[in-house]
Amino acid sequence: MELTQVTSAVWQLAFPVGHVHLVRLPDGYALIDTAMPGSAPAILDALARLGGRSQDLRQIVLTHSHIDHMGSAADLAEATGARVLAGALDAPFIRGTTPEPPPVYTAQERALHEQITAGFSEGNFPSPRPVPVDVELHDGDTIDGWGEPVHVLHVPGHTPGSIALHLPSSGVLFPGDTVATAEGRAILGPFNADREQAITSFRRLASLDVEALCVPHGEPVLKGAREVLRAAAPEHDWV
């Protein structure tokens, strides 16, 4: 899998569905999302390429509960001992105690979803396993141990408990699936449980001072992300 360096401390590991991000911490690494079930070996290999060992993974932050984001969390938590952090409202879905609400598809989204799920069948992915959530995150929380402030934003819409992480000192944003990129543009991520909420959350993220945008779907924006976000028209994406 290809590793793309986003900043001096952030790398994107690209998967066919659901990219993940590794962040170098003062005493190890954090992982943002975990890709599809069965992705743990590739993620641990990427960690090794950065000079880390499995026990150096300190935190696994899940931006939301969908399979391409929490799919390998249980395997990675068991292999590394890392703590799992997630939005409080998505924590029951990730733990497997409550079914997550289904997306409300537009016509275009339904066709795309059928195409993606057909690829899942061909990929023969194992079933996802629930994983305990060690820390439930809320809007306004901060995450310790990163060597710089990490602000948690509750950005509902894609799922009820979707979160984004903003690192104002380095100008990095991890938006989860609220934001995707396509052809150099920032677009509203598809497959939302509440599209209007997702648009409001997108607009909130677009108001931040951001230099680098680390999206789970699409290419990262390495510089000038603030302008890219503010030029977006999420009301007209995926209609």
N, C-alpha and C positions, 0 to 999 in steps of 0.2 A: 504494500500500500504506500502511496506517495505521501511524504511529509512536506508540508509547505510552512516555512517560517513566516509568521505574521508580525511578530515583534521579537525583541531580544529574548523574551521569556515565554512566548506563545507559539505553538505549532498546531496546524490543522492536519489531521490524519483523514484522508479522503476515502470514503466507502461508496459503493454504488448507490446506497440509500442511507442517508444519515451520517454526515461527517461528525467526527469528534475532535476535541481540542485538548491538548496537553499544555499545562502551565507549570513552569519551573518555580518552585517556592524556595524560600531560604533553607528549608530542611528536607526537600523532596519534591514531589510533584502533585498537582491536582489534575483531575480529568473531568471535562465537561461533556456529559452524555456518554453512552456506551455502545451505540450502534445496534445492529440486529443481533438476535441470539446467535451464539457461535463466533462472535467477533473478538472474544477475549484474547486468544493467542496472537492475533495481529496487533492488538493494542499493546500487549506486553512486549511484543517484538519491537514496536515503535519506541516504547519506553527504554528498552535496552539500547536502541540506536542513539538515543539521547544521553546515554551514560547512566541510566537509572536501573535499579533492580526492582523486583516486584514489591518488596517491602518498603520501597521509597514512595510508593503511591499512598498519599495521606488522605486525600479526599476524593470522593466521586460525587459531583454535583449533577443532578438530573433536572433539566429545564422543564420537563413534563413527563407524563406517564406513557406516551405512545411507544409501541414496540421497537421502533427504530432508534429510540433514545434510551430506554431502560432495559433493552433486550439482553444485554450481557452484564448487567449490574450485579446480579447474584454471583455469577462466576468470578467476576473481578473482585468483589468484596471478600469472597472466600479465599481467593488466591493471594490477596495482598494484605488483608486486614484493614483496608481503608474504610473510613466512615462514609456513610451515604447521607447526602443532604438533598432535600427536595422541598418544593412548595407545599405548604401545609394542606391545602385543599386537594392536591394530587396524591398526597401520601397514602390515603386508603387504597387508591387504585394501584399504586406501586407495591404496596404490601399484599395486595390480592384480597383484601377484605371487603371491597366494594367494587362493583363493575363500573368502568369509566363510561361517561356519556358518549354516545356516538356522534361523529361529525354530521353536520347538515350540509349536504353537497349541493353545489350548483351543477348545472348540466355538464359544463366543462370539467369540473372537478370529478364528477362521477366517472367520466370516461378515463381520466387520468388514474383514478384510484383503481379501476378495473385493470388497467395496464400494469400498474405497480404490483397489485396482488397476484396477477398472473406470474410476474417475475418471482414473487415470493415462493409460489408453488414450485416453479422450476429450480429455484435455489435450494430447495429441500432444507430450509432452516429448521432447527429444533424449536420446540415450543418455549416461549419465555417463562422464566421462573420468577415468582414474586421475591422481593428482597426487603428486609427490614429497613426502615428509614430511621437513622440515628438522630438526625437533626431536622426538624420541621422549620422551614423558612417563611418569613412573613415580610410584607412590604416595609421597607425602612430598616430591615436587619442589616448587619454587616457580618462578613465572614473573616475570621481571624486566620493568621498564619501565612498570609500571602506576601508580606513585605510591603504592601501598600493597601490603601482602603479599597474594599470591595463592597459595593452597595447592591442590595437585593431589591429588585422591583417586582411587585406582583402585577403581571400583565395578562389578565384573564381574557378569554375569548377562544384561543386555540383549544385550550382545556381550561377547566375552572381554576386550576392552581398553577398555571404556567408562570414561570419566573424568568427574568433576565438579570444578568450581572453587568454592572457598570463599574469600570475602573477609571475614575476621573483623572487620577494622576498621570496615567499612561494613555488615556483617551481610548480605551478598548471597551467594546460592547459585545457581550454574548447575548443575542436577543431570543434564543430558542427559535421556535417555529413561527413566531409572530412576524418575523422578517425573513425573506429568502432573497436571492439575487438571480437575475437572468439578463444576459446580454448587457452587463454593466449597470443595470438598474436595480434598485431595491424595490421589491414587490411584497404584497401581502402574502404570507404563507397560506397555502390551501388547507382544506379539510378542517375547518373550524367548527367547534361546538356552538359558538355564538359569533357570527361574522361581524355584527355591529360592535360588540365588545372588542373583538380582535382589531378592528379599525381604530377604535379609541386607544387601545394599547399601542398600536403602531405609531399613532400620532404622539403619544407620550414619549416613546423612544426617540422619535425624530426631533424632539425638542432638546435632546441632550447634546452636550459638546463631545463629539466622538471623532476620532481620527481613523481607527481601525474597526471594522465590522466583521465579526467571526460568526458566519451563518452556518447552520447545519445542512442547508441545501443550497447549492450554488457555489460560486467562487467568492473567496474573502475579498473585502475591500481593504486594501493595505494602507491607503491614505485618502484623505478627503471624504471620509464616510459621512460627516455631518451634511455636506452639500448633497451627497447622493440620497440620503434619507429625506432631506427636506424637499428634494425635487420629485419625490415619489407621489403617486396618486392611488393609495390603497383602496379608495372607494370604487375604483374602476378595474381593479385586478380580480380575476377569477369570478366574473359576473356571469 
